[in-house]
């Protein structure tokens, strides 16, 4: 099994790399700034916000492995502010790192691959109204729509598109929230299970979706959020 991971150096990505190495997957890791640390996988720079860069990365993976069984796209940001305080730069940054990177992966996969599983990262905040989440909810909601459409467009090539929507997870991206005791306690109460998620909670679902035995799943969004978006 050969898997390409874009954004492999992040909080979720680094745990996912360990998981898939343990499962004996062959990996190609894409990064923009921080190179992933792995003795078991090659790393290549990729600008996830560039159609051409992502295409070239996927093409390199195809030439390296012969066949790509899965692509996992993990880049994201988290700018929490109300819409009226958001700048155009905030908007474009959020759309580019989240939605454009996902679209670039779908574009490359549609052109180059067949019989593959594509996993994109959305957010539970797209499924529930949360204050000051207008930027991230807009971008990640687009990913869910992209997944549904692409799953139909490329079904003839047996390309399967799914997204995973985490709640609040302990990663460097969420450090400003989880390292503030008051904000952390409030966030924990918003999750029915009373805790912040761990990267492993999310990588377990991603590993499930790239498992070739689970190849009758497409066009779905899997919410892994400790009950954040499903209960009050």
N, C-alpha and C positions, 0 to 999 in steps of 0.2 A: 504494500500500500504506500503510495507516494502522496504527500500532502504539502501544499504551499500555505504558509502562514504569513500574512501581512500584518505588521504591528506586533511582532513576536517578542519584543523586549518589554512590553507593558506588564502591569500587574496580573492580568488574566493570561496574556500571551506567554509569559515565562512559566507559569504553572502548566499551561496546556502543552508546551514543548516537553516538559518532563513527563507528562501523562502519555503522550504519543510515542516518545522514545521508549518508555516502559512497555508499550504495546508493539514495539518493533516496527513502527512506521518509519518510512524514509521521508525526511523532512528537508525542505528548502525554506529558509527563514528570511523574510523581507523586513528591512528596517530603514528608518529615515535619518535618525541621529544617533541613538544609542544602539550599538551593535549587540545583539543577543549573545549571551555567554552559553555556548553549548559545544561540547567536544564531539557530539554525535551528529551534528547537522551543519551544513554549509549555510552561510549568511550572505545575502546580497543586498546592496542599497536599492531602495525603490521609493519614489515619490508617489505616495498613494493618491495624491490629488491630481496627478497627471495621467491622462488616458494612455499616452504613449509609453510612459515609464512602467505602468502596470502591465500593459500589453507585452512589453519587452521582457518583463519579469516572468510572466506566465509562459511566454515562448521559450525563455531560457530553461524554465522548469520542465517543459515538455521535451526539449532537446536533451536535457540531463537524464530524465527518468524514462522517456519513451511514452509514458502515459501518466496523466495526473488524475488521481482518484478523488481529490478534494482540494478546494481552496477555502481558507478561512480568513475573513477580513475583520480586523479588530480595532483599527484606528478610531479615536474619538476624542472629544473635548467636553468640558462641562462649564459653561458660562451661565451662572444663575443670576438673572436680573430681569425686572419687568420689561416688557416690550418698549415702553416709552423711554427707558434709559439705555436701550441697546443701540449701538452704533451700526452703521453699515458694515464697518470692518468686523464687528462681532458677528453680524449675520453671515457675511461671506465666509469668515473663518469656520463658523459652525457648519454651514452647508457643505463647504469643501471637504473638511476633514471627515465628516460623517456620511453625508449622502453622495457627494461626488466620488469619494473613494469606493463606496459600495457599487455605484453605477459603473465605475471603471472596471471593477472586477467582473460584473455581469457582462459588460461589453467584451472583455477579453475572453471570458469563458465561452460566450456565444460564438465567437469567431474561431476559437482554437480547439475547443474540447468537445468530448462526448462521453457519456457514461460516467458522469462525475457528480459529486455532491458539493454544493456551494453553500457556505454558512456565513451569514452576515449578522452583525451585532446591532440590535435596536435597543430599546429601553422600556421598562415598565411604565415610565412617566408618559409614554405615548398612549397609554390605555386608561389613564386617570388624570383628572385635572389637578395639577400641583402648582402652587404659587411660584412665580419667577422661573418657570420652566419653558417659557414660550420658545426660546431659541432651540433648545435641544429636542423638545417635543416635535417641533416642525420638521427638523431634519430626520429624526428617527422614525416619525410616522411615514415619511416618504420611503424609507427603506422597506417598511412592511408592505406598502403598495407595490414597490418595485419587485419584491419577492413574489407576490401573487401573479403579477403580469408575466414576469420572466419564466415562472414555472409552467405557464401555458405556452408561451412562445417557443421555448426550447425543449418541450417534452418529447418532440420527435427525435431529438438527439440524446434522450435519456439524461438530460441535465436536470438535477433536482436542486431547487432553491428553497432555503428555509432561513428563518431568523430566530435569534435568541434574545429575549428581552429581560435583562437583569433588573432587580431592585438595586438598592444602594449596597455596593460591595466594597470591602476594604482593599483599596488599591491606592497608588500614589495620586491618581486622578481625583479621588474623593477625600484626600487627606485634610483639606481645609474644613470639611464637615466632621469627619470622624475624630479628628484630633481636638475638636472643641467639645468639652464635656457636656455643655448644655445642648448644643446642636446634635451631638451623638445620641443623647438620651431621648430627645424629641424624635429623632429618626428611628430609633429602635422601637418606640411606641407605635409608630406608623406601620410597622411590619407586624402582622398578626402573630408571627412566631417569636417576636420580641428580641430579635437580634439582627445585626447587620450581616450581610452575606459574606462568604469567603470566596476567593477566586475558584476554589475547587467546586463550589456549588454550580458554577457556570461551566467550567471545563467538563464536568461530568456530562452535561447535556450536549455540549459540542462533540465530545467523543462518541456519544450515542449516535449523533446525526452523521458522522463520517464513517461509522461502522458499516461495511458493505452489506451486512445482514439486514440493515434497516433501510432498504432501497425502495420502499413503497410509500415514502413520505416526501411530499413536495408542496410548496405554496403555503407553508404553515409558519406561524409565529409561536414560539414556545416561551411562555412567561415563567421565569424562575426568580421569584421576588419575595419569598417568605410571606405572601399574602398581602403585599402592599396594595396592589391594584384590584384585588378581588373581594376585599372585606373592609369594613369600617370600624 
